[in-house]
Amino acid sequence: MTAKKTTEPSEAAPAPEAEPTPVTADEFEFAQIDEYARYVAVVDIPHGNALAYAAGHPVPVSNVKQYGYDVLGWVKERPEEERATLRASAMRALGGPAEEEEG
């Protein structure tokens, strides 16, 4: 017996638009800087029975969105000035272009 097809391709919901995938290793590293620079854990964050993020450590944006850590109050968003400093420092460490600091 064959399973009945319940959804025709034309009826299927469109796939959500994804973030563009970095193409080179450098682009991937620079994307990771932004992924980890935005949020910091304000409490220890568990995942199952394991510690996922210790208080004071960075938490990736994708996990904050997926698990609602910001809604739960488990993370705080870093100020843009602090994120810019972290990005510039990481870029220099990776040998990439550091953003110009305003002064």
Secondary structure, 3 states (H helix, E strand, C coil): CCCCCCCCHHHCCCCCCCCCCCCCHHHHHHHHHHHHHCEEECCCEEECCEEEECCCCEECHHHHHHHCHHHHCCEEECCHHHHHHHHHHHHHHHCCCCCCCCC
